[in-house]
Amino acid sequence: MKIISLIALSSVSLFGLTINFSKSFDTEIKPDTLQAGINITIKKKSEKEVTKLLSKYATFIEDAKSVEKKGGNYSVYPQYKYENNQRYKSDYAGNMQYQISSNDSDKLNDFLVSLYDQKTDNQVDISTSSVSWVMSESQKTGKIDSLRLDAIIWADSYANSLSTSLSKKCSVLSVSFTPVNHYYPQPMMRGKSMEMDAGSAPVPTQDMQKISLNPTFQLECK
């Protein structure tokens, strides 16, 4: 589906009629990649224990071949309690975050189940958030290239149409492409901390998403 909007400005010069306008080319596409955010929080008495456990989960995630990974940012910090108007260090907490993705929802689901199976300590909390379908870079690039070609072909056809209507020789002087707009539907699952068993995690609906290209055209008719 393509939605067209047209804004045109024209001017007359000694050399002919110059027309400047923009036009929107939109297309819908079904996203091909399922992504999710992973947050791991650990509380222990010592900084060494926290770091050791974070390293364990980082190794597990990095070794997984079935999903793509980004992130791995982590922090370890002391926690304090107050007693008799005095502050003292009670324990340490650590936090680590990843974003994982796969074009196969079953593989991503299996990975999440396996990750939760690693949890054997009640002082470890694993949560999943922002589970949603997105377009991969290759999918977006291919669709954007196609829209650009559509825009160029349309401009040439429009120039020929103007030539006939105005009884002039019209040609395309320039086509300028502005940054691409992406629309992502809102229904996405924001997971909370939960335990996963051998069953399957819920998967969001693979809704259509929209890409918009808004080139600016300059035509001249003599």
KOLPA-88705 format. One record per residue (C-alpha): z, y, x; chain. Coordinates in Angstrom, 1 decimal, always signed. Each point is the difference from the previous one (the first is absolute). Layout:
N
LOMI       w       v       u  unit
LOMI       Z       Y       X     A
...
END
This chain:
222
LOMI       w       v       u  unit
LOMI    +0.0    +0.0    +0.0     A
LOMI    -0.9    +3.4    +1.3     A
LOMI    +1.4    +3.3    -1.4     A
LOMI    -2.0    +3.1    +0.8     A
LOMI    +1.2    +3.6    +0.2     A
LOMI    -2.2    +2.8    +1.0     A
LOMI    +0.7    +3.6    +1.2     A
LOMI    -2.9    +2.0    +1.1     A
LOMI    -0.6    +3.4    +1.6     A
LOMI    -3.4    +1.4    +0.7     A
LOMI    -1.4    +3.0    +1.8     A
LOMI    -3.4    +1.5    +0.4     A
LOMI    -1.2    +1.1    +3.4     A
LOMI    -3.3    +1.1    +1.5     A
LOMI    -0.6    -3.6    +0.9     A
LOMI    +0.6    -1.5    -3.4     A
LOMI    +2.8    -1.3    -2.1     A
LOMI    +3.1    -1.5    +1.7     A
LOMI    +2.2    -2.2    -2.1     A
LOMI    +3.6    -1.1    +1.1     A
LOMI    +2.0    -2.4    -2.1     A
LOMI    +2.4    -2.9    +0.1     A
LOMI    -0.1    -3.3    -1.8     A
LOMI    +2.5    -2.8    -0.5     A
LOMI    -1.0    -3.6    +0.6     A
LOMI    +2.6    -2.5    -1.2     A
LOMI    +0.2    -3.8    +0.1     A
LOMI    +2.5    -2.6    -1.0     A
LOMI    +0.9    -3.0    +2.1     A
LOMI    +2.4    -2.9    -0.1     A
LOMI    +2.4    +0.2    +3.0     A
LOMI    -0.1    -3.0    +2.3     A
LOMI    +3.3    +0.2    +1.9     A
LOMI    +3.5    -0.7    -1.2     A
LOMI    +2.7    +1.9    +2.0     A
LOMI    +3.8    +0.1    -0.1     A
LOMI    +2.8    +1.8    +1.8     A
LOMI    +2.8    -2.0    +1.6     A
LOMI    +3.4    +1.4    +0.8     A
LOMI    +2.6    -2.1    +1.9     A
LOMI    +3.6    +1.3    +0.2     A
LOMI    +2.7    -1.7    +2.1     A
LOMI    +3.7    +0.7    +0.4     A
LOMI    +2.1    -1.6    +2.8     A
LOMI    +3.1    +0.8    +2.0     A
LOMI    -1.9    +0.7    +3.2     A
LOMI    -3.2    +1.8    +1.0     A
LOMI    -1.1    -3.1    +1.9     A
LOMI    +0.2    -2.3    -3.1     A
LOMI    -2.1    +2.5    -2.0     A
LOMI    -2.6    +0.3    +2.7     A
LOMI    -0.2    -3.7    +0.4     A
LOMI    -0.7    -0.6    -3.7     A
LOMI    -2.5    +2.8    -0.2     A
LOMI    -1.8    -1.6    +2.9     A
LOMI    +0.0    -3.3    -1.8     A
LOMI    -1.7    +1.4    -3.1     A
LOMI    -2.4    +2.1    +2.0     A
LOMI    -1.2    -3.1    +1.9     A
LOMI    -0.5    -1.9    -3.2     A
LOMI    -2.0    +2.8    -1.6     A
LOMI    -2.1    +0.6    +3.1     A
LOMI    -0.8    -3.7    +0.4     A
LOMI    -1.3    -0.3    -3.6     A
LOMI    -3.8    -0.4    +0.1     A
LOMI    -0.6    +0.0    -3.7     A
LOMI    +0.7    +3.7    -0.6     A
LOMI    -0.8    +3.3    +1.7     A
LOMI    +3.1    +2.0    +1.2     A
LOMI    +0.7    +3.7    +0.7     A
LOMI    +3.2    +1.7    +1.0     A
LOMI    +3.0    -1.9    +1.4     A
LOMI    +1.9    +3.2    +0.3     A
LOMI    +3.8    -0.6    +0.2     A
LOMI    +3.3    +1.7    +0.6     A
LOMI    +3.5    -1.2    +0.9     A
LOMI    +3.0    +2.3    -0.7     A
LOMI    +3.8    -0.2    -0.3     A
LOMI    +1.7    +0.2    -3.3     A
LOMI    +3.4    +1.7    -0.4     A
LOMI    +3.0    -0.2    -2.3     A
LOMI    +2.8    +2.5    -0.6     A
LOMI    +3.6    -0.9    -0.1     A
LOMI    +3.0    +2.3    +0.2     A
LOMI    -2.4    +3.0    +0.5     A
LOMI    -1.5    -1.6    +3.1     A
LOMI    -3.4    -1.4    +0.5     A
LOMI    -0.6    -3.3    +1.7     A
LOMI    -3.0    -2.2    +0.7     A
LOMI    +0.0    -3.0    -2.4     A
LOMI    -3.3    -1.8    +0.8     A
LOMI    -3.7    +0.5    +0.7     A
LOMI    -3.0    +0.1    -2.2     A
LOMI    -3.7    -0.5    +0.7     A
LOMI    -3.1    +0.6    -1.9     A
LOMI    -3.6    -1.1    +0.5     A
LOMI    -3.1    +0.8    -2.0     A
LOMI    -3.5    -1.5    -0.1     A
LOMI    -3.1    +0.3    -2.2     A
LOMI    -1.9    -3.3    -0.5     A
LOMI    -3.3    -0.6    -1.6     A
LOMI    -2.5    -2.8    -0.8     A
LOMI    -3.2    -0.4    -2.0     A
LOMI    +1.5    -3.3    -1.3     A
LOMI    +2.9    +0.5    -2.3     A
LOMI    +1.1    -3.6    +0.4     A
LOMI    +0.3    +0.5    +3.8     A
LOMI    +2.1    +3.1    -0.4     A
LOMI    +2.2    -1.7    -2.6     A
LOMI    +0.5    -3.0    +2.3     A
LOMI    +0.9    +2.3    +2.8     A
LOMI    +2.6    +1.8    -2.1     A
LOMI    +1.5    -3.3    -1.1     A
LOMI    +0.2    -1.2    +3.6     A
LOMI    +1.6    +3.3    +1.1     A
LOMI    +2.7    -0.3    -2.6     A
LOMI    +0.6    -3.6    +1.1     A
LOMI    +1.0    +1.4    +3.4     A
LOMI    +3.0    +1.6    -1.6     A
LOMI    +3.1    -2.1    +0.6     A
LOMI    +2.5    +2.8    +0.4     A
LOMI    +1.6    +2.0    -2.9     A
LOMI    +0.1    +3.0    +2.3     A
LOMI    -3.8    +0.2    +0.1     A
LOMI    -1.8    +1.6    -2.9     A
LOMI    -3.8    -0.3    -0.4     A
LOMI    -1.8    +2.1    -2.5     A
LOMI    -3.7    +0.3    -1.0     A
LOMI    -1.4    +3.3    -1.4     A
LOMI    -3.2    +1.7    -1.1     A
LOMI    -2.0    -3.2    -0.5     A
LOMI    -3.5    +1.2    -1.0     A
LOMI    -3.7    -0.6    +0.3     A
LOMI    -1.9    +2.4    +2.3     A
LOMI    -3.5    +0.3    +1.4     A
LOMI    -0.5    -1.3    +3.6     A
LOMI    -1.6    +2.4    +2.5     A
LOMI    -3.2    -2.0    +0.0     A
LOMI    -0.2    +0.0    -3.7     A
LOMI    +0.5    +3.8    -0.2     A
LOMI    -2.4    +0.7    +2.8     A
LOMI    -2.8    -2.1    -1.7     A
LOMI    +0.5    +1.7    -3.3     A
LOMI    +0.1    +3.5    +1.5     A
LOMI    -3.2    -0.7    +1.9     A
LOMI    -1.6    -1.1    -3.2     A
LOMI    +1.1    +3.1    -1.8     A
LOMI    -1.4    +2.2    +2.8     A
LOMI    -3.4    -1.7    -0.3     A
LOMI    +0.1    +0.5    -3.7     A
LOMI    +0.7    +3.7    +0.5     A
LOMI    -2.9    +0.4    +2.4     A
LOMI    -2.5    -1.8    -2.2     A
LOMI    +1.2    +1.9    -3.0     A
LOMI    -0.4    +3.4    +1.8     A
LOMI    -3.6    -0.9    +1.0     A
LOMI    -0.8    -1.0    -3.6     A
LOMI    +1.6    +3.1    -1.4     A
LOMI    -2.1    +2.2    +2.4     A
LOMI    -3.2    -1.7    -1.2     A
LOMI    +1.1    +0.6    -3.6     A
LOMI    +0.7    +3.7    +0.6     A
LOMI    -3.4    +0.3    +1.7     A
LOMI    -1.7    -1.2    -3.2     A
LOMI    +2.2    +2.1    -2.3     A
LOMI    -0.3    +3.3    +2.0     A
LOMI    -3.6    -0.6    +1.2     A
LOMI    +1.3    +0.6    +3.6     A
LOMI    +0.4    -2.1    +3.1     A
LOMI    +3.7    -1.0    +0.1     A
LOMI    +1.7    -1.8    +2.9     A
LOMI    +3.5    -1.0    +1.1     A
LOMI    +1.3    +2.2    +2.8     A
LOMI    +3.4    -1.6    +0.5     A
LOMI    +2.4    -2.6    -1.4     A
LOMI    +3.7    +0.5    +1.0     A
LOMI    +2.5    -2.7    -0.7     A
LOMI    +3.6    +1.0    -0.7     A
LOMI    +3.0    -2.3    +0.6     A
LOMI    +0.0    -3.1    -2.3     A
LOMI    +2.5    -0.1    -2.9     A
LOMI    +1.6    -3.3    -0.9     A
LOMI    +1.7    -0.7    -3.2     A
LOMI    +2.7    -2.7    -0.1     A
LOMI    +1.3    -1.2    -3.3     A
LOMI    +3.8    +0.3    -0.6     A
LOMI    +1.0    -3.4    -1.3     A
LOMI    +1.4    -1.5    +3.2     A
LOMI    +3.0    -2.2    +0.4     A
LOMI    +2.9    +1.5    +1.9     A
LOMI    +2.0    -3.0    +1.0     A
LOMI    +3.7    +0.0    +0.4     A
LOMI    +2.2    -2.2    +2.2     A
LOMI    -0.3    -3.5    -1.3     A
LOMI    +0.1    -3.6    +1.1     A
LOMI    -3.2    -2.0    -0.1     A
LOMI    -0.1    -3.8    -0.5     A
LOMI    -2.9    -2.3    +0.3     A
LOMI    -1.7    +1.6    -3.0     A
LOMI    -2.4    +2.9    +0.1     A
LOMI    +0.7    +3.7    +0.1     A
LOMI    -1.6    +2.2    -2.7     A
LOMI    -3.4    +1.4    +0.9     A
LOMI    -1.1    +3.4    -1.4     A
LOMI    -3.1    +0.3    -2.1     A
LOMI    -3.2    +0.6    +2.1     A
LOMI    -1.0    +3.1    -1.9     A
LOMI    -3.2    +1.9    +0.8     A
LOMI    +0.4    +3.1    +2.2     A
LOMI    -2.3    +3.0    +0.4     A
LOMI    -1.6    +1.7    +3.0     A
LOMI    -1.5    +3.5    -0.4     A
LOMI    -2.5    +1.7    +2.3     A
LOMI    -0.6    +3.7    -0.5     A
LOMI    -2.9    +1.2    +2.1     A
LOMI    -1.4    +3.5    +0.1     A
LOMI    -3.7    +0.5    -0.2     A
LOMI    -2.3    +2.9    +1.0     A
LOMI    -3.5    +0.0    -1.3     A
LOMI    -2.9    +2.5    +0.5     A
LOMI    -2.9    +0.6    -2.3     A
LOMI    -3.0    +2.1    +1.1     A
END
